Amino acid sequence: MVLVTGGGGGIGSEIVRQYARQGAAVGVVDRSPEVANALVSTLAAEGCKVHFAAADVGNYADCEAACRSVVAALGPVDTLINNAGISPKHAGLPSPIWQMEPAEWLQVMDVNLNSVFNFTRLLAPGMVQRRFGRIVSMSSVAGKAYLDIVAAHYSTTKAGLIGLTRHLAGELGPHGITVNALAPGRVDTPMVAGAPREANEAVIAVTPLRRLGKPVEVADACLFLTSDQSSFITGQVIDVAGGWLMT
Ligand SMILES: NC(=O)c1ccc[n+]([C@@H]2O[C@H](COP(=O)([O-])OP(=O)(O)OC[C@H]3O[C@@H](n4cnc5c(N)ncnc54)[C@H](O)[C@@H]3O)[C@@H](O)[C@H]2O)c1
């Protein structure tokens, strides 16, 4: 059974669709019931096994309740996809450090990084007990290289996820659990839709494949990292970026 955080929209919803249509039971955790409910009812109407649990992934008690709800509905979680993330902008632009509100810094730490601690802490014990697990977290090329289109809080959390991924791969590997991360480049989702057109065009100009990524292309990489075809891959960060930055 798969649990996807931030599974209601953007890349997360595509990951949910792919797993569900391949026959996996999928727990969708999102703070936004409107989008998530629409996705879950469409998939349920197709005969897929999906369950929605509302949660703010930055809040530990919410995460605990969401895990309980998903496990009660669908059974034990063996695949955890830590996808939820935010990248706050102001008038479409990242704040310089001296204008960043301390509350916004903490919110990004909670949603992008602490959420991964929350879900891993809650779900790893079951994986350890069953001696099998797959964990994939959504980092970003912004966690590996300086990008002036995101703010300091965002790149800090995405770099933190890479450290956490490597640590957890070492700690959980002996228990049969692989832990990897994806580093998408610019992907066409609601997160980037709010950016000025020139920002996307500038990225496309320096991306060898000369376009934005599609959510399904990130989902494909995610499914690979939890499939039998990647059973000896752990502690890795895979760019899905059309060759942008090649970090
Ligand atoms: N889109 C890109 O270009 C891009 C590039 C690199 C990395 N990423 C990463 O990929 C992941 C998905 O990004 P996206 O573009 O699909 O974003 P998005 O904004 O389109 O979707 C994010 C989803 O997460 C949910 N979410 C946000 N905050 C939440 C919270 N506190 N609790 C629960 N759910 C919450 C939203 O409701 C939404 O369904 C993020 O971690 C993002 O940082 C995106």
The ligand as a MOL file (V3000), in Angstrom:
LIG
                    3D

  0  0  0     0  0            999 V3000
M  V30 BEGIN CTAB
M  V30 COUNTS 44 48 0 0 0
M  V30 BEGIN ATOM
M  V30 1 N 6.7300 22.0110 -9.8380 0
M  V30 2 C 8.0420 22.0980 -9.8630 0
M  V30 3 O 8.6330 22.7270 -10.7640 0
M  V30 4 C 8.8630 21.4080 -8.8080 0
M  V30 5 C 10.2590 21.3720 -8.9950 0
M  V30 6 C 11.0410 20.7320 -8.0430 0
M  V30 7 C 10.4520 20.1460 -6.9310 0
M  V30 8 N 9.0880 20.2130 -6.7880 0 CHG=1
M  V30 9 C 8.5390 19.5890 -5.5920 0
M  V30 10 O 7.5530 18.6380 -5.9510 0
M  V30 11 C 6.5550 18.5600 -4.9360 0
M  V30 12 C 5.1850 18.7930 -5.5480 0
M  V30 13 O 5.1860 20.0670 -6.1690 0
M  V30 14 P 3.9950 20.5690 -7.1210 0
M  V30 15 O 4.6040 21.4420 -8.1420 0
M  V30 16 O 3.1530 19.4230 -7.5360 0 CHG=-1
M  V30 17 O 3.2090 21.4950 -6.0690 0
M  V30 18 P 1.6730 21.9290 -6.0840 0
M  V30 19 O 1.6020 23.1880 -5.3070 0
M  V30 20 O 1.1480 21.9320 -7.4730 0
M  V30 21 O 0.9620 20.7500 -5.2730 0
M  V30 22 C 1.3200 20.5080 -3.9250 0
M  V30 23 C 0.2720 19.6510 -3.2430 0
M  V30 24 O 0.6730 19.5730 -1.8580 0
M  V30 25 C -0.4270 19.9570 -1.0380 0
M  V30 26 N 0.0800 20.5860 0.1790 0
M  V30 27 C 0.7260 21.7730 0.2740 0
M  V30 28 N 0.9740 22.0650 1.5730 0
M  V30 29 C 0.4690 21.0320 2.3050 0
M  V30 30 C 0.4020 20.7670 3.6970 0
M  V30 31 N 0.8670 21.6110 4.6060 0
M  V30 32 N -0.1790 19.6020 4.0820 0
M  V30 33 C -0.6980 18.7390 3.1780 0
M  V30 34 N -0.6790 18.9530 1.8510 0
M  V30 35 C -0.0980 20.0900 1.4160 0
M  V30 36 C -1.2650 20.9130 -1.8940 0
M  V30 37 O -2.6200 21.0020 -1.4410 0
M  V30 38 C -1.1300 20.2920 -3.2850 0
M  V30 39 O -2.1100 19.2940 -3.4980 0
M  V30 40 C 6.9320 19.6390 -3.8950 0
M  V30 41 O 7.6580 19.0540 -2.8390 0
M  V30 42 C 7.8140 20.5770 -4.6910 0
M  V30 43 O 8.7000 21.3030 -3.8700 0
M  V30 44 C 8.2880 20.8230 -7.6900 0
M  V30 END ATOM
M  V30 BEGIN BOND
M  V30 1 1 1 2
M  V30 2 2 2 3
M  V30 3 1 2 4
M  V30 4 1 4 5
M  V30 5 2 4 44
M  V30 6 2 5 6
M  V30 7 1 6 7
M  V30 8 2 7 8
M  V30 9 1 8 9
M  V30 10 1 8 44
M  V30 11 1 9 10
M  V30 12 1 9 42
M  V30 13 1 10 11
M  V30 14 1 11 12
M  V30 15 1 11 40
M  V30 16 1 12 13
M  V30 17 1 13 14
M  V30 18 2 14 15
M  V30 19 1 14 16
M  V30 20 1 14 17
M  V30 21 1 17 18
M  V30 22 2 18 19
M  V30 23 1 18 20
M  V30 24 1 18 21
M  V30 25 1 21 22
M  V30 26 1 22 23
M  V30 27 1 23 24
M  V30 28 1 23 38
M  V30 29 1 24 25
M  V30 30 1 25 26
M  V30 31 1 25 36
M  V30 32 1 26 27
M  V30 33 1 26 35
M  V30 34 2 27 28
M  V30 35 1 28 29
M  V30 36 1 29 30
M  V30 37 2 29 35
M  V30 38 1 30 31
M  V30 39 2 30 32
M  V30 40 1 32 33
M  V30 41 2 33 34
M  V30 42 1 34 35
M  V30 43 1 36 37
M  V30 44 1 36 38
M  V30 45 1 38 39
M  V30 46 1 40 41
M  V30 47 1 40 42
M  V30 48 1 42 43
M  V30 END BOND
M  V30 END CTAB
M  END
